[in-house]
Amino acid sequence: MTTIDRRGGIFAVVGLAAAVGLAACGATGSGTAAPSAQAPTPAPVATTPSAATPNPIPSPTMETTPVTTPSPTPGSNASPSEAPASAPADLGGFGYPPGDVLDYYVGQGFVCEDPKPSSQAAGYTQVRCLKAGEGNAPTAIIALVVSDEGVTGDAFAGYVTPAGTKGPEAKAAYEHLAGFLGAMLGTDAGTEAATWLAQNLGKENAQTRVGEIVVGTYPEDDAGGVGSYVELANQAFMDAPVP
């Protein structure tokens, strides 16, 4: 059995997973050992509708009204065109370079913590970014776990309220998590993953596979908060030895 662990060390996974809508940004990887919040070229993801090629994504209640996830083009926050049919090998099966994804979220108001070595995979570094809510408002979380060669191996996102609260509203959680799937996977895989997530959000350690990437979702209710997470990992990360 291969495993990925919660939040860069999430839960046992025996399959590979799904995706969410986004458009290609056409950028290349930086090749740095760990992603930087200042890395060039913003990355994709957003859950607001755009006039650019819409990618319908079902809501958690599977309503027919589509939600779209346009992604920014390199060097801007504008909406884009279409993602490549498959991710280049140097991206580890993901849709975009790690620096681009981090830059996009920094542009959306997320604040990134200092990089730290992964506790789950030797040779990987984790960068986590937060957009904190005030009081009992939800906090949005994203994180990338990147190899020494600059290739993403694992990524996760969460949407949580403080410990002891009832948790965030499902639609808002879905929009953040589905948007992250799109930012990591690109249009085609992202749309497939978002569809899967709409049917599985809130389930305990649900998992699936799309292409080379394992995707899972799980709820959280502990001292760190109450809400939901998604996580994505490739085989190289899952095969890496524990430090």
Backbone torsions as a table, in degrees:
resi	resn	phi	psi	omega
1	MET	NA	132.5	173.3
2	THR	-93.5	153.7	-177.7
3	THR	-135.6	149.4	163.3
4	ILE	-124.9	147.5	-174.8
5	ASP	-107.4	152.4	-179.0
6	ARG	-51.7	128.2	177.3
7	ARG	55.0	59.9	179.6
8	GLY	83.0	17.6	179.8
9	GLY	174.4	55.1	-166.2
10	ILE	-85.2	-85.8	-173.8
11	PHE	-144.5	164.9	-177.8
12	ALA	-64.4	131.4	-178.3
13	VAL	-129.0	131.8	177.1
14	VAL	-116.1	-3.8	179.0
15	GLY	-126.5	179.6	175.1
16	LEU	-116.7	163.0	-160.2
17	ALA	-125.7	-166.8	-169.4
18	ALA	-95.0	-165.9	-169.3
19	ALA	-154.0	-176.4	-177.9
20	VAL	-147.9	157.7	-172.0
21	GLY	-70.1	144.4	-179.5
22	LEU	-172.7	164.4	177.3
23	ALA	-114.5	156.8	-174.1
24	ALA	-70.1	140.3	176.0
25	CYS	-103.0	-13.7	172.2
26	GLY	70.8	17.5	-179.5
27	ALA	-89.4	164.8	177.7
28	THR	-113.3	160.7	-177.1
29	GLY	-69.5	155.9	-177.9
30	SER	-86.0	-23.4	179.7
31	GLY	78.1	8.0	179.4
32	THR	-79.7	159.5	-175.7
33	ALA	-65.0	-35.4	179.4
34	ALA	-141.5	149.9	-178.7
35	PRO	-66.2	148.0	177.7
36	SER	-118.2	143.4	179.3
37	ALA	-65.0	-15.0	179.0
38	GLN	-102.1	9.0	-178.4
39	ALA	-58.9	148.6	-174.7
40	PRO	-67.4	158.5	172.7
41	THR	67.7	112.9	177.9
42	PRO	-68.4	153.7	-179.3
43	ALA	-107.5	172.5	-170.5
44	PRO	-88.0	159.3	170.4
45	VAL	139.9	134.8	175.1
46	ALA	-178.6	154.5	-178.8
47	THR	-118.7	14.2	175.8
48	THR	-93.3	147.3	-177.6
49	PRO	-66.1	151.8	178.4
50	SER	-138.9	158.4	178.2
51	ALA	-73.7	-20.9	178.7
52	ALA	-70.6	149.7	-179.6
53	THR	-17.7	100.0	-177.3
54	PRO	-73.6	146.6	176.2
55	ASN	-120.2	101.5	-176.5
56	PRO	-61.7	136.6	176.6
57	ILE	-132.4	124.1	-177.6
58	PRO	-67.1	148.7	176.6
59	SER	-80.5	167.5	179.8
60	PRO	-57.1	-25.1	179.8
61	THR	-92.9	4.9	177.6
62	MET	59.9	37.7	176.0
63	GLU	-70.2	160.2	-176.4
64	THR	-81.4	-19.6	179.0
65	THR	-67.8	119.5	-174.4
66	PRO	-76.5	149.5	169.2
67	VAL	-108.8	139.1	-178.4
68	THR	-110.2	152.6	179.2
69	THR	-129.2	79.3	175.9
70	PRO	-71.9	155.5	177.2
71	SER	-124.9	151.0	-177.4
72	PRO	-72.5	148.5	174.2
73	THR	-82.7	160.4	-178.1
74	PRO	-54.5	135.2	175.3
75	GLY	78.5	9.7	-179.5
76	SER	-153.6	173.5	174.5
77	ASN	-107.3	16.8	-179.4
78	ALA	-75.0	164.8	177.7
79	SER	-83.9	159.4	-164.7
80	PRO	-118.1	-165.3	178.8
81	SER	-99.3	-128.0	-174.7
82	GLU	-113.5	148.2	179.3
83	ALA	-77.2	157.1	177.3
84	PRO	-64.2	155.4	-177.8
85	ALA	-60.9	-35.8	177.8
86	SER	-144.4	151.9	-177.3
87	ALA	-75.9	139.8	176.7
88	PRO	-58.6	150.8	-176.8
89	ALA	-59.7	-33.8	-177.3
90	ASP	-73.1	-2.7	175.1
91	LEU	-98.3	4.2	177.1
92	GLY	68.9	21.9	-178.4
93	GLY	92.9	-6.6	177.8
94	PHE	-89.0	171.5	-173.9
95	GLY	-88.9	-21.9	-172.5
96	TYR	-144.7	155.0	176.5
97	PRO	-64.6	149.4	-177.3
98	PRO	-60.9	-39.0	-180.0
99	GLY	-62.4	-35.5	179.4
100	ASP	-66.6	-42.1	180.0
101	VAL	-64.1	-45.0	179.3
102	LEU	-63.4	-42.0	179.2
103	ASP	-60.6	-40.0	180.0
104	TYR	-60.4	-47.9	-177.6
105	TYR	-69.1	-34.9	174.2
106	VAL	-60.3	-39.6	176.8
107	GLY	-65.4	-20.4	177.7
108	GLN	-92.8	8.3	175.7
109	GLY	97.5	6.6	177.3
110	PHE	-77.8	147.1	177.5
111	VAL	-113.6	125.0	-175.3
112	CYS	-95.2	138.3	176.0
113	GLU	-79.5	167.5	176.5
114	ASP	-64.0	141.9	176.8
115	PRO	-60.0	148.5	176.3
116	LYS	-143.2	151.9	179.3
117	PRO	-60.6	141.6	176.3
118	SER	-66.1	138.2	176.6
119	SER	-86.6	-4.6	-174.8
120	GLN	-109.8	-24.1	-175.0
121	ALA	-143.3	121.2	178.7
122	ALA	-64.6	140.7	178.1
123	GLY	84.6	11.4	179.3
124	TYR	-123.3	149.3	179.5
125	THR	-124.6	136.1	-178.8
126	GLN	-104.3	135.4	171.3
127	VAL	-123.0	123.6	-179.4
128	ARG	-115.2	138.3	-179.0
129	CYS	-127.9	143.2	-175.6
130	LEU	-128.0	148.3	167.0
131	LYS	-126.1	94.9	-169.6
132	ALA	-79.7	139.4	174.3
133	GLY	-89.2	159.9	178.7
134	GLU	-88.8	143.1	179.0
135	GLY	61.5	-124.4	179.9
136	ASN	-93.9	10.2	178.9
137	ALA	-68.1	151.5	-177.4
138	PRO	-64.7	149.3	171.1
139	THR	-107.3	130.2	176.5
140	ALA	-94.6	134.5	-175.9
141	ILE	-126.4	139.1	167.6
142	ILE	-137.9	152.3	177.2
143	ALA	-153.9	145.0	175.4
144	LEU	-122.5	140.6	177.2
145	VAL	-116.5	114.7	-166.6
146	VAL	-119.8	139.3	-179.2
147	SER	-72.2	167.0	177.6
148	ASP	-61.4	-20.2	178.2
149	GLU	-87.5	-0.9	178.5
150	GLY	86.9	19.4	-178.5
151	VAL	-107.5	130.5	178.1
152	THR	-65.5	133.4	176.0
153	GLY	-113.2	-31.1	-176.6
154	ASP	-148.1	148.8	176.7
155	ALA	-152.0	146.6	178.1
156	PHE	-146.0	158.0	177.2
157	ALA	-141.8	146.7	178.6
158	GLY	-136.8	160.0	176.6
159	TYR	-141.4	105.8	-169.6
160	VAL	-135.5	153.1	169.5
161	THR	-106.6	167.0	-177.2
162	PRO	-58.6	154.9	177.6
163	ALA	-54.7	138.9	178.1
164	GLY	90.5	-5.2	177.3
165	THR	-94.0	177.6	-176.7
166	LYS	-84.8	-5.7	179.5
167	GLY	95.5	164.6	-177.1
168	PRO	-75.1	162.3	175.4
169	GLU	-66.9	136.7	-171.6
170	ALA	-59.1	-40.4	-177.3
171	LYS	-64.4	-42.5	179.9
172	ALA	-65.7	-40.6	177.4
173	ALA	-62.1	-44.6	-179.9
174	TYR	-60.1	-43.8	-177.7
175	GLU	-60.9	-43.2	178.5
176	HIS	-66.7	-46.9	-176.2
177	LEU	-68.9	-40.8	178.1
178	ALA	-65.7	-39.3	177.0
179	GLY	-60.8	-39.1	179.2
180	PHE	-66.8	-39.5	176.5
181	LEU	-58.7	-41.2	178.2
182	GLY	-65.7	-40.8	179.7
183	ALA	-63.3	-32.8	-177.8
184	MET	-87.4	-30.4	-168.3
185	LEU	-112.4	-25.4	-175.8
186	GLY	95.1	178.4	-169.0
187	THR	-60.5	-59.6	-171.8
188	ASP	-67.0	-53.7	179.6
189	ALA	-64.9	-35.7	180.0
190	GLY	-63.8	-42.6	179.8
191	THR	-64.7	-41.1	177.7
192	GLU	-61.9	-42.6	-179.1
193	ALA	-67.5	-39.5	-179.8
194	ALA	-64.2	-38.3	177.5
195	THR	-62.1	-44.7	178.0
196	TRP	-62.3	-43.4	-178.3
197	LEU	-63.2	-37.6	179.8
198	ALA	-58.7	-29.6	-179.0
199	GLN	-91.4	-12.9	-172.7
200	ASN	-124.8	-2.8	179.9
201	LEU	-58.1	129.6	-179.9
202	GLY	96.3	-13.5	177.7
203	LYS	-76.2	156.5	-178.0
204	GLU	-83.6	110.1	175.3
205	ASN	55.4	44.4	173.7
206	ALA	-73.2	147.1	-177.9
207	GLN	-151.0	157.1	178.9
208	THR	-156.3	-175.8	-178.3
209	ARG	-140.4	138.2	172.3
210	VAL	-138.2	121.3	-178.2
211	GLY	59.0	-130.5	-177.0
212	GLU	-88.6	-5.0	-168.6
213	ILE	-107.4	134.4	172.5
214	VAL	-88.1	132.6	178.0
215	VAL	-125.1	135.2	177.8
216	GLY	-139.6	161.4	173.9
217	THR	-138.4	151.2	-177.8
218	TYR	-159.1	151.7	176.3
219	PRO	-84.0	164.5	177.9
220	GLU	-136.4	136.1	175.2
221	ASP	-154.8	86.2	-179.3
222	ASP	-152.4	-162.9	-177.7
223	ALA	-63.8	-21.5	-179.9
224	GLY	-80.5	-10.8	179.6
225	GLY	134.7	177.6	-178.7
226	VAL	-124.8	124.1	-179.7
227	GLY	168.5	-148.1	-175.6
228	SER	-134.2	153.6	177.7
229	TYR	-130.3	157.1	162.9
230	VAL	-125.4	152.2	176.0
231	GLU	-142.9	145.6	179.3
232	LEU	-129.6	142.1	178.5
233	ALA	-149.7	149.8	173.2
234	ASN	-103.5	172.8	-174.3
235	GLN	-66.0	-35.1	-179.4
236	ALA	-60.4	-41.1	178.2
237	PHE	-66.1	-44.5	-177.3
238	MET	-67.7	-26.1	179.7
239	ASP	-87.1	-12.9	-177.0
240	ALA	-66.4	141.7	179.3
241	PRO	-67.9	149.2	175.4
242	VAL	-72.1	135.9	-178.6
243	PRO	-58.2	NA	NA
